[in-house]
Amino acid sequence: MTIAKYSANGNDFVIFHTFIKEDRSELAKILCHRQDGIGADGLIVLLPHLEQDFEWQFYNSDGSHADMCGNGSRACAHYAYNNNLAPEKMSFLTGAGVINAAVEDAMVQSELTPPVIVEKDIEHNGKTWWLINTGVPHLVHFTEDIAAFDISEARELRYKYNANVNIAFVESGNLRVRTYERGVEDETLACGTGMSACFYRAFVEKKVKNNIEVYPRSGDTLYLGMNERTITFKGAVKCTFVSEWRS
């Protein structure tokens, strides 16, 4: 089996395409294991689709399914284009719905599914959180100290609300974001839907304008914006290697 390893701003994925649709939860745990496998935050499998350019199966590193992953959407779009599975401008089906993406060299822009504010003003440990769905659910809190991300608190909130957990800091009209991801069960270097959730809350509360830069823990720069329908999410991706996998 030929697989590709991709990195999207520190969020890393194993990607391959096939004609066979089946559950690959156990394969995801094997491939994503950082000591005994290839090592990744998630596995993405591309499959043919009658109406869209393709559909995906997305698995977290623990084998659980996820409807959507912002960085994964950009990585798989780059993979699809470079493997002649889709044109530069494409659409593909995820568990959250149809995603539009455009590839221009190493830069890929995805148009995410429309964001939904599930609940405002959740109080926990003296902090105010919003629960926002940007394809998957995210808790968002704005802080004055982005360095102080309490992983124990994030883990507690993740299980209480079955959501990813983010803190964000407004800096010169842009955002710094840190994310604890369910399925990985730890902080990751970047999370596209998490950055999008933070951006959406900041935009609704008029903390930022409709086109900004967002900086995840990886230190990379992502470009987020609001159009008439939803959030656009743009940044660089890279294929780190292609290899044959034999179980």
N, C-alpha and C positions, 0 to 999 in steps of 0.2 A: 504494500500500500504506500503510495507516495503522499507525503504530508508536507505542509509548509508551516514554519514557525514565524509568527508575525508579532510585532510590537507596535502599539498605538499609544505613544506617550507614556510608556511604562506599563500599560495594561497589555499583557501578552496572551497569545492564543495559538493553539494548534488548529490548522484548517485543512480540510480535504473535501473533495467532491465525489459523489457516487450516484448510481441509479437506484440503489437499494435503500428503502426507508424502513428503519427498524430502531428499536431502542438501543442507545449506545451509552447508557449511564455508567456501566462498568468500564467500558473502554475509556470514557472521559477520566475516570479516577486513575486508571493506569497511565494514560498519556500525560495527564497534567501533574502527576506526582513529581516533585522537584528533586527527589533523590533517586528513585527507581524508574522514572519515566523520562519524558522530554522536559517537563516542567512548564506549567502555564496557569493563568487564571481561569481559562475556559477552553472548551472545545467547540468549534463551529463546523458543522457538516452542511454542505450545499447540495441541494437536490433539484431535479427538474420540476418545473411548474407549468401548467397549461396557459395561465393568463399573465403571470409575471416572468421576469427573466430567470428567476429561480426562487426557491424557498430555503429557509435554513432550519436546522436543529441547533439550539444553543444549550450547552451544558456548563455549569460551574465546575470548578475543580473537584468538588465533593460528589459529583455525579448528578446533582439536582438540576432540574430544568429552569431556565429563565426565559421570560417572554421577550425581553429586549435587553440590549447592551449597546450603548452609544459608541464606545470605542470599537467594540466588536463589529458594529455595522459598517464602520469605515474600513476596518481591516479586511472584512470579507468582500466589500465592494472592490477594493484594490486587487484582491486575489482573483475575483471573478473576471475582472477586466483583463488582467495579465494572463489568465488561463483561457481566454476567448469564450467565456461563459456568458458574458454580458457586454454591451457597448459602454462607452464612457459615461453616458447618462442612463441610469438603470432604475428599476424598481424591483423589490423582492419582498417576499412574504415572511413575516416573523410572527411570533405568538401574540404580539401587541398590535399587529396590523401590517399594512403595506408601508415600506420605507423607501423613499426616493434618495438616490445618492448620485454624486458626480465625481469622477476621477480626473485629476489634472496632474500628471507626473506623480510625485509623492504626496501631493495634497489631495485630501478627500473630504467632501462635504456631504453630510447626511441631513435629511430633513426628518426630524423625529415625529412620532405620533403626537397629536395635540395634548398639551399638559392639562392635568385635572387637579385642582386643589381639593383634597379629600377632607382635611380638617385643619383649622387654624387654632392658634393659641393653646397648644398642648403644654401644660406646665409640668416640668420634671426637674427636680433638684435646683429649683430657682431659675431655671432656664426656660425660654419660650421656643417651642418647636412648631413648625408647620409640617403636615404630611401631604406630600405632592406626588402624584403619579406621572412620570414622564416615560411610560412604557413599563416600568416597574416602580414600586413605591419607595419613596425617600423621605426621611425626616430631615429637616433643615433648621439649623440654629445659627444666628449671626453672633459673632464673638469679637472682642477687641484683642484677643490673644490667640492667634492661629496656631501658635506653638503648643498650646495647652489642649491637646486632644485626649480626652480620657477614654481609653480603649475599654476599660471595664464598664463604664457608663454606656458607651456605644453598644457593647455586647448585650447589656441589660435591655436597652431600648430596642435593639434589633429583634430580640425574642418576644418582647412585650407587644410590639406592633407588627412583627413579621415584615420589617422594612430595612432598607439600607439606612445608614446614619451619616450625616454630613455636618461639618461646621464650616462657616464661610466668614471671610473678612473683606470689607470693602476698602480698596486701596486706590486712590486717585481715579475713581470712577470705574475701576475694574475689580475683579474678584480673585481672592486666593481661597482654595477649597481643599479640604481633606475629607476622605470618605472611608468608612468601614463598610465592607461589602458582605452581604449574606451569601452563603455558598462558598465563598473564600474563607469567611469567618475571621477576617483580620483587616487591617487597613491596607489598601492597595495604593500604588503610585499614581493612579488616575482612574476616574470613573466618569464616563460620558454622560449617562443619565443623571448621575449625582451632580455634576457640574451644571447640567441643564436645569435641574430642580432648584439649585441655589440661585442660578441666574433668573429663573422665572419668579421666585419669591422676591428677589431684589428689584426686578422690573416692576412687579405689581405694587410694591411698597415705595416705588420711585427713588430707590437708592442708586440705580444705574440707568443708563440710556438703553436704547433698543439694539445697539451693536457694541459689544465690548470684548476685551480679552479676559481669559480666565486661566489661572495658573494653578495646576494641581501640584501634589507633592513631588512629582517627577521634575518640576521646574520648567517644563515645556510651556509653550504658549498655544492656547486654543482660542478659536474665534467663534463666539456665539451671538446669535441675533434673533430677533422676532420678525416674522413676516405676517401676512394677513391670517395665516392659518395656524402656524406652529413655530417651533424653535429650529433654527438651523445651527449646525455644529460642524466646524471645520478645523482640520489640523493635519499634520504630517503622519504618515504611517511608513513602516519599513518591513520588508521581508528579511528576516535575519538568516534563514537558511531553508533549503528544501532537501528532503532526505527520504529514504525508504525505511518504513517501519515494519519489522517482523516480530510478531508476538512470540 
